[in-house]
């Protein structure tokens, strides 16, 4: 940056050094000459260009030249304003004597360069004193020297302190002589120049008068304005009004008022209800519905139908397998063991007891399920029961199982048929298994119904063990009385050469010259040269 100029940061070009400053080369700011010095013009490049001030000049930091008019400078470093009541029209004054006294009717403030007439609205008892006319008076003329020059305000006008003229009282106000007062809120005044508060009239019904109004304002829609209203009052929630209303009207049942305006009243929609004073439609509660507009209440869902959720516009028919009392929000399922084949069930009585021979396993059964063969279902059954051992059921849809008849048996559970009692046994009614004929008895036939079916083994045969279906011929060397469970061997000393012996008499006495051990079929001859007596039972009996 060249000497005689300065270059602030981001400057596009050098700026000439101002008067009273000097600017060294490459500087970003000008440097003020010391107090008591000045420069002859702009563009000083060095401090040596700052010259000592002469008498009648004033040289302060950044300021230099002749002592200004209205002041005197006793030294180049001191600048003093001429006192109130005096003035100095000439620059370069060096003493207070240069300040000239003001004439009567004139006013000179401190530092004045000329005397001026005492201004309108004031009076000046001396050139150094300027007094405002008091409130309630005015002075339209300059040069007044006495308070008596202030003129009293007339009625219907007001004069503030220092007034140059009286002011006509405005519309919407009333005035004392000293001030203008706005009509109170809720009143109005259409004429200017009124001096009494009685001029402020009460705001009429259907209008409002804020404190700033000149005339009444019509009450807007959605508001109401009784007499002497300062502001329009909003209609309460659920009420409405038209333009210019003095009161609000409660919203009628079957409609709703969202914002208090008559023009925006809405008809209540379907699925909702609107009681008197409603601001928004209310959805019908669960169990209720409304299929028409403009309703003040919802209708309870009739028996045989249900209304789920809120805002229902119609009912839903109760489904089969359930019932729906009045006001139902959902179908109530028939309990297990009951069913309902029809829609529109209105009460629990619509749920019928599951009939005998069928079952209703779950809640909400529409059609009963037929019991299978081998099972039975009593009325109201929730599950089929298998026939117990000793019983059977060969048909479907039965309420009871049949006792297995005599001559047959039913083993295990869930039998769909009976089994014929086998030979060698008997089966009384309800048998779960054949009862084997006891030892000593037999039964050659199937279908035995009682123990009498087991016949006593006849004499000449025997029946060993149980469950015999036939007899066994009694062997030689023994005899078998009726009911024998095993052959009885002939006693020692006797024999029986034949089968089918029926009693001990079938055992013959062992003949002479032989012997017979127990169970002998054929007598044994004594050794040659020996003999025995009849009835001998051992070899030792041979002599």
Residue pairs with C-beta under 8 A, 6 or more apart in sequence:
1 7
1 14
1 23
1 25
1 26
1 27
1 28
2 14
2 25
3 23
3 24
3 25
3 45
3 46
4 16
4 17
4 23
4 43
4 44
4 45
5 14
5 15
5 16
5 17
5 23
5 43
6 14
6 15
6 17
6 23
6 27
6 28
6 29
6 30
7 14
7 15
7 27
7 28
8 15
8 28
8 29
9 28
16 42
16 43
17 23
17 30
17 42
17 43
17 44
17 45
18 30
18 42
18 62
19 38
19 39
19 41
19 42
19 64
20 32
20 33
20 38
20 39
20 59
20 61
20 62
20 63
20 64
21 30
21 31
21 32
21 33
21 39
21 44
21 62
22 30
22 31
22 33
22 39
22 44
22 45
22 46
22 47
22 49
22 50
23 30
23 31
23 43
23 44
23 45
24 31
24 45
24 46
25 45
31 47
32 61
32 62
33 39
33 44
33 47
33 50
33 59
33 61
33 64
34 50
34 61
35 59
35 60
35 61
35 77
36 52
36 53
36 59
36 76
36 77
37 50
37 51
37 52
37 53
37 59
37 64
38 50
38 51
38 53
38 57
38 59
38 64
38 65
39 49
39 50
39 51
39 64
40 49
40 51
44 50
52 76
53 59
53 64
53 76
53 77
54 76
55 76
55 94
56 66
56 67
56 73
56 92
56 93
56 94
57 64
57 65
57 66
57 67
57 73
57 76
57 92
58 64
58 65
58 66
58 67
58 68
58 71
58 73
58 76
58 77
58 78
58 79
59 65
59 76
59 77
60 77
60 79
66 91
66 92
67 73
67 79
67 91
67 92
67 93
67 94
68 79
68 91
69 88
69 89
69 90
69 91
69 113
70 81
70 82
70 87
70 88
70 111
70 112
70 113
71 79
71 80
71 81
71 82
71 88
71 93
71 111
72 80
72 82
72 88
72 93
72 94
72 95
72 96
72 98
72 99
73 79
73 80
73 93
73 94
74 80
74 94
74 95
80 96
81 110
81 111
82 88
82 96
82 98
82 99
82 108
82 110
82 111
82 112
83 99
83 110
83 128
84 108
84 109
84 110
84 128
85 101
85 102
85 108
85 126
85 127
85 128
86 99
86 100
86 101
86 102
86 108
86 112
86 127
87 99
87 100
87 102
87 108
87 112
87 113
87 114
87 115
88 98
88 99
88 100
88 112
88 113
89 100
89 113
89 114
90 98
93 99
100 115
101 127
102 108
102 112
102 115
102 127
102 128
103 115
103 127
104 127
104 145
105 117
105 118
105 124
105 143
105 144
105 145
106 115
106 116
106 117
106 118
106 124
106 127
106 143
107 115
107 116
107 117
107 118
107 119
107 122
107 124
107 127
107 128
107 129
107 130
108 115
108 116
108 127
108 128
115 127
117 142
117 143
118 124
118 130
118 142
118 143
118 144
118 145
119 130
119 142
120 139
120 140
120 141
120 142
120 164
121 132
121 133
121 138
121 139
121 162
121 163
121 164
122 130
122 131
122 132
122 133
122 139
122 144
122 162
123 131
123 133
123 139
123 144
123 145
123 146
123 147
123 149
123 150
124 130
124 131
124 144
124 145
125 131
125 145
125 146
131 147
132 161
132 162
133 139
133 147
133 150
133 159
133 161
133 162
133 163
134 150
134 161
135 159
135 160
135 161
135 163
135 177
135 178
135 179
136 152
136 153
136 158
136 159
136 176
136 177
136 178
137 150
137 151
137 152
137 153
137 159
137 163
138 150
138 151
138 153
138 159
138 163
138 164
138 165
138 166
139 149
139 150
139 151
139 163
139 164
140 151
140 164
140 165
141 149
144 150
152 177
153 159
153 163
153 166
153 177
153 178
154 166
155 177
155 195
156 168
156 169
156 175
156 192
156 193
156 194
156 195
157 166
157 167
157 168
157 169
157 175
157 177
157 193
158 166
158 167
158 169
158 175
158 176
158 177
158 178
158 179
158 180
159 166
159 167
159 177
159 178
160 167
160 178
160 179
167 180
168 192
168 193
169 175
169 180
169 192
169 193
169 194
169 195
170 180
170 192
171 189
171 190
171 191
171 192
171 214
172 182
172 183
172 188
172 189
172 212
172 213
172 214
172 215
173 180
173 181
173 182
173 183
173 189
173 194
174 180
174 181
174 183
174 189
174 194
174 195
174 196
174 197
174 199
174 200
175 181
175 194
175 195
176 195
181 197
182 211
182 212
183 189
183 197
183 199
183 200
183 209
183 211
184 197
184 200
184 211
184 230
185 209
185 210
185 211
185 230
185 231
186 202
186 203
186 208
186 209
186 228
186 229
186 230
187 200
187 201
187 202
187 203
187 209
187 228
188 200
188 201
188 203
188 209
188 213
188 214
188 215
188 216
189 199
189 200
189 201
189 214
190 214
190 215
191 199
202 227
202 228
203 209
203 216
203 225
203 227
203 228
203 229
203 230
204 216
204 227
205 225
205 226
205 227
205 246
206 218
206 219
206 225
206 244
206 245
206 246
207 216
207 217
207 218
207 219
207 225
207 229
207 244
208 216
208 217
208 219
208 225
208 229
208 230
208 231
208 232
209 216
209 217
209 228
209 229
209 230
210 217
210 230
210 231
211 230
217 232
218 243
218 244
219 225
219 229
219 232
219 241
219 243
219 244
219 245
219 246
220 232
220 243
221 241
221 242
221 243
221 260
221 261
221 262
221 263
222 234
222 235
222 240
222 241
222 259
222 260
222 261
223 232
223 233
223 234
223 235
223 241
223 245
223 260
224 232
224 233
224 235
224 241
224 245
224 246
224 247
224 248
225 232
225 233
225 244
225 245
225 246
226 246
226 247
227 246
234 260
235 241
235 248
235 257
235 260
236 248
237 277
237 279
238 250
238 251
238 257
238 276
238 277
238 278
238 279
239 248
239 249
239 250
239 251
239 257
239 260
239 277
240 248
240 249
240 251
240 257
240 260
240 261
240 262
240 265
241 247
241 248
241 249
241 260
241 261
241 262
242 262
248 260
250 276
250 277
251 257
251 265
251 274
251 276
251 277
251 278
251 279
252 276
253 274
253 275
253 276
253 278
253 296
254 267
254 268
254 274
254 294
254 295
254 296
255 265
255 266
255 267
255 268
255 274
255 278
255 294
256 265
256 266
256 268
256 274
256 278
256 279
256 280
256 281
257 264
257 265
257 266
257 278
257 279
258 264
258 266
258 279
258 280
266 281
267 293
267 294
268 274
268 278
268 281
268 293
268 294
268 295
268 296
269 281
269 293
270 290
270 291
270 292
270 293
270 313
271 283
271 284
271 289
271 290
271 311
271 312
271 313
272 281
272 282
272 283
272 284
272 290
272 295
272 298
272 311
273 281
273 282
273 284
273 290
273 295
273 296
273 297
273 298
274 281
274 282
274 294
274 295
274 296
275 282
275 296
275 297
276 296
283 310
283 311
284 290
284 298
284 307
284 310
284 311
284 312
285 298
285 310
286 307
286 308
286 309
286 310
286 329
287 300
287 301
287 306
287 307
287 327
287 328
287 329
288 298
288 299
288 300
288 301
288 307
288 312
288 327
289 298
289 299
289 301
289 307
289 312
289 313
289 314
289 315
290 298
290 299
290 312
290 313
291 313
291 314
300 326
300 327
301 307
301 312
301 315
301 324
301 326
301 327
301 328
301 329
302 315
302 326
303 324
303 325
303 326
303 328
303 346
303 347
304 317
304 318
304 324
304 344
304 345
304 346
305 315
305 316
305 317
305 318
305 324
305 328
305 344
306 315
306 316
306 318
306 324
306 328
306 329
306 330
306 331
307 315
307 316
307 328
307 329
308 316
308 329
308 330
317 343
317 344
318 324
318 328
318 331
318 343
318 344
318 345
318 346
319 331
319 343
320 340
320 341
320 342
320 343
320 345
320 366
321 333
321 334
321 339
321 340
321 364
321 365
321 366
322 331
322 332
322 333
322 334
322 340
322 345
322 364
323 331
323 332
323 334
323 340
323 345
323 346
323 347
323 348
323 349
323 350
323 351
324 331
324 332
324 345
324 346
325 332
325 346
325 347
326 346
332 348
333 363
333 364
334 340
334 345
334 350
334 351
334 360
334 363
334 364
334 365
335 351
335 363
336 360
336 361
336 362
336 363
336 365
336 382
337 353
337 354
337 359
337 360
337 380
337 381
337 382
338 351
338 352
338 353
338 354
338 360
338 365
338 380
339 351
339 352
339 354
339 360
339 365
339 366
339 367
339 368
340 350
340 351
340 352
340 365
340 366
341 366
341 367
342 350
345 351
353 379
353 380
354 360
354 365
354 368
354 377
354 379
354 380
354 381
354 382
355 368
355 379
356 377
356 378
356 379
356 399
357 370
357 371
357 376
357 377
357 396
357 397
357 398
357 399
358 368
358 369
358 370
358 371
358 377
358 381
358 397
359 368
359 369
359 371
359 377
359 381
359 382
359 383
359 384
360 368
360 369
360 381
360 382
361 369
361 382
361 383
370 396
370 397
371 377
371 381
371 384
371 396
371 397
371 398
372 384
372 396
373 393
373 394
373 395
373 396
373 416
374 386
374 387
374 392
374 393
374 414
374 415
374 416
375 384
375 385
375 386
375 387
375 393
375 398
375 414
376 384
376 385
376 387
376 393
376 398
376 399
376 400
376 401
377 384
377 385
377 397
377 398
377 399
378 399
378 400
379 399
386 413
386 414
387 393
387 401
387 410
387 413
387 414
387 415
388 401
388 413
389 410
389 411
389 412
389 413
389 415
389 432
390 403
390 404
390 409
390 410
390 430
390 431
390 432
391 401
391 402
391 403
391 404
391 410
391 415
391 430
392 401
392 402
392 404
392 410
392 415
392 416
392 417
392 418
393 400
393 401
393 402
393 415
393 416
394 402
394 416
394 417
403 429
403 430
404 410
404 415
404 418
404 427
404 429
404 430
404 431
404 432
405 418
405 429
406 427
406 428
406 429
406 431
406 449
406 450
407 420
407 421
407 427
407 447
407 448
407 449
408 418
408 419
408 420
408 421
408 427
408 431
408 447
409 418
409 419
409 421
409 427
409 431
409 432
409 433
409 434
410 418
410 419
410 430
410 431
410 432
411 419
411 432
411 433
412 432
420 446
420 447
421 427
421 431
421 434
421 446
421 447
421 448
421 449
422 434
422 446
423 443
423 444
423 445
423 446
423 448
423 469
424 436
424 437
424 442
424 443
424 466
424 467
424 468
424 469
425 434
425 435
425 436
425 437
425 443
425 448
425 467
426 434
426 435
426 437
426 443
426 448
426 449
426 450
426 451
426 452
426 453
426 454
427 434
427 435
427 447
427 448
427 449
428 435
428 449
428 450
429 449
435 451
436 466
436 467
437 443
437 451
437 453
437 454
437 463
437 466
437 467
437 468
438 454
438 466
439 463
439 464
439 465
439 466
439 468
439 485
440 456
440 457
440 462
440 463
440 483
440 484
440 485
441 454
441 455
441 456
441 457
441 463
441 468
441 483
442 454
442 455
442 457
442 463
442 468
442 469
442 470
442 471
443 453
443 454
443 455
443 468
443 469
444 455
444 469
444 470
445 453
448 454
456 482
456 483
457 463
457 468
457 471
457 480
457 482
457 483
457 484
457 485
458 471
458 482
459 480
459 481
459 482
459 484
459 502
459 503
460 473
460 474
460 480
460 500
460 501
460 502
461 471
461 472
461 473
461 474
461 480
461 484
461 500
462 471
462 472
462 474
462 480
462 484
462 485
462 486
462 487
463 471
463 472
463 483
463 484
463 485
464 472
464 485
464 486
465 485
473 499
473 500
474 480
474 484
474 487
474 499
474 500
474 501
474 502
475 487
475 499
476 496
476 497
476 498
476 499
476 501
476 521
477 489
477 490
477 495
477 496
477 519
477 520
477 521
478 487
478 488
478 489
478 490
478 496
478 501
478 519
479 487
479 488
479 490
479 496
479 501
479 502
479 503
479 504
479 505
479 506
479 507
480 487
480 488
480 500
480 501
480 502
481 488
481 502
481 503
482 502
488 504
489 518
489 519
490 496
490 501
490 504
490 506
490 507
490 516
490 518
490 519
490 520
491 504
491 507
491 518
492 516
492 517
492 518
492 537
492 538
493 509
493 510
493 515
493 516
493 535
493 536
493 537
494 507
494 508
494 509
494 510
494 516
494 520
494 535
495 507
495 508
495 510
495 516
495 520
495 521
495 522
495 523
496 506
496 507
496 508
496 520
496 521
497 508
497 521
497 522
498 506
500 506
501 507
509 534
509 535
510 516
510 520
510 523
510 532
510 534
510 535
510 536
510 537
511 523
511 534
512 531
512 532
512 533
512 534
513 525
513 526
513 531
513 532
514 523
514 524
514 525
514 526
514 532
514 536
515 523
515 524
515 526
515 532
515 536
515 537
515 538
515 539
515 541
515 542
516 523
516 524
516 536
516 537
517 524
517 537
517 538
518 537
524 539
526 532
526 536
526 539
526 542
527 539
527 542
530 542
530 543
531 542
531 543
532 541
532 542
532 543
533 541
536 542
